[in-house]
Amino acid sequence: MRHLFVAASCAAIFGLVSPVSADEKAEASGTLKLGDKSYKLQNSVAFDVTRGNKKRLVVLLSEKPADMAKLKKSLKAKGNDDDYFLFEPHLKLIFDEKGALFQVVIFADGANINEIQSDNFKATVAVKDGVASGKGNQVKPDKFFGKEFTFEVAFDAKMIKPE
């Protein structure tokens, strides 16, 4: 099933992120490409969410660090990140309770691409000692409103908990 959404960019809130603390910093490397733009995804964080009665593991990879205080606040309030949106280029890899890739969410250049259970995306994750490690990629480029997109990433993302 494929869901595509376009999110309006709000330039006024771009760049309003708080730095990640040293204990939350995690390693990530990879690239997200949309049209003629490339984004280096060098920040990562991982967290558990609940949607309905389903548990999910989310790995958020981004160009700029996530606002950890706002993300943790959303996780505490609702058990998910519904009240948090990073208005910077990012990729979310969302895994089901068995560790299989369930959903991919891409935000860049005003586009919000949401792919559910697509064979065009591959990713693995393993959680050990509070770190979600893995990699993910797009098997073949796809198009969104005429712009080709693709990604390839590797990560060691610190698992965070609500405060």
Residue pairs with C-beta under 8 A, 6 or more apart in sequence:
1 116
1 117
2 115
2 116
2 118
3 114
3 115
3 116
4 113
4 114
4 144
5 112
5 113
5 114
6 110
6 111
6 112
6 145
7 107
7 110
7 111
7 112
8 110
9 87
9 109
9 110
10 87
13 87
14 87
14 88
15 64
15 88
16 67
16 87
17 64
17 65
17 66
17 67
17 86
17 88
18 65
18 67
18 68
18 69
19 65
20 43
20 45
20 65
20 66
20 68
21 68
23 158
24 45
24 68
24 158
24 160
25 158
26 43
26 44
26 45
26 46
26 131
26 155
26 156
26 157
26 158
27 44
27 155
27 156
28 41
28 42
28 43
28 44
28 61
28 153
28 154
28 155
28 156
28 157
29 40
29 41
29 42
29 153
29 154
29 155
30 40
30 41
30 42
30 61
30 91
30 151
30 152
30 153
30 154
30 155
31 38
31 39
31 40
31 41
31 151
31 152
31 153
32 38
32 39
32 41
32 89
32 91
32 106
32 108
32 149
32 150
32 151
32 153
33 39
33 148
33 149
33 150
33 151
34 106
34 108
34 109
34 111
34 144
34 147
34 148
34 149
35 109
35 147
35 148
35 149
37 108
37 109
39 63
39 89
39 108
40 63
41 61
41 62
41 63
41 89
41 90
41 91
41 151
41 153
42 63
43 61
43 62
43 63
43 64
43 65
43 66
44 59
44 60
44 61
44 62
44 155
44 156
44 157
44 158
45 59
45 60
45 66
45 68
45 71
45 157
45 158
45 160
46 57
46 58
46 59
46 60
46 125
46 127
46 131
46 132
46 155
46 157
46 158
46 159
46 160
47 57
47 58
47 60
47 71
47 75
47 81
47 159
47 160
47 161
48 55
48 56
48 57
48 58
48 159
49 55
49 56
49 57
49 58
49 75
49 79
49 80
49 81
50 56
50 79
50 80
51 80
54 96
54 97
55 97
56 94
56 95
56 96
56 97
56 102
57 94
57 95
57 99
57 125
57 127
57 132
58 81
58 92
58 93
58 94
58 95
59 92
59 93
59 94
59 95
59 125
59 132
59 134
59 155
59 157
60 66
60 86
60 90
60 91
60 92
60 157
61 90
61 91
61 92
61 93
61 153
61 155
61 157
62 86
62 88
62 89
62 90
62 91
63 88
63 89
63 90
64 88
66 86
67 84
67 86
68 160
70 83
70 84
71 81
71 84
71 160
72 160
72 161
72 162
72 163
73 83
73 84
73 162
73 163
74 80
74 81
74 82
74 83
74 84
75 81
75 84
75 160
75 161
75 162
76 162
76 163
77 83
86 107
87 107
88 107
89 107
89 108
89 109
90 106
90 107
90 108
91 104
91 105
91 106
91 107
91 136
91 151
91 153
92 103
92 104
92 105
92 106
93 101
93 104
93 123
93 125
93 134
93 136
93 153
94 101
94 102
94 103
94 104
94 105
95 101
95 102
95 123
95 125
96 102
99 124
99 125
99 126
101 121
101 122
101 123
101 124
101 136
102 116
102 117
103 114
103 115
103 116
103 117
104 113
104 114
104 115
104 118
104 121
104 123
104 136
105 112
105 113
105 114
105 115
106 112
106 113
106 114
106 115
106 149
106 151
107 113
108 149
109 147
111 144
111 145
111 147
111 149
113 144
113 149
115 121
119 139
120 138
120 139
120 140
120 142
121 136
121 137
121 138
121 139
122 136
122 137
122 138
122 139
123 134
123 135
123 136
123 137
124 134
124 135
124 136
125 132
125 133
125 134
126 132
126 133
126 134
127 133
127 159
130 158
130 159
131 156
131 157
131 158
131 159
132 155
132 156
132 157
132 158
132 159
133 155
133 156
133 157
134 154
134 155
135 152
135 153
135 154
135 155
136 151
136 152
136 153
137 151
137 152
137 153
138 149
138 150
138 151
138 152
140 150
141 148
141 149
141 150
142 148
142 149
142 150
143 149
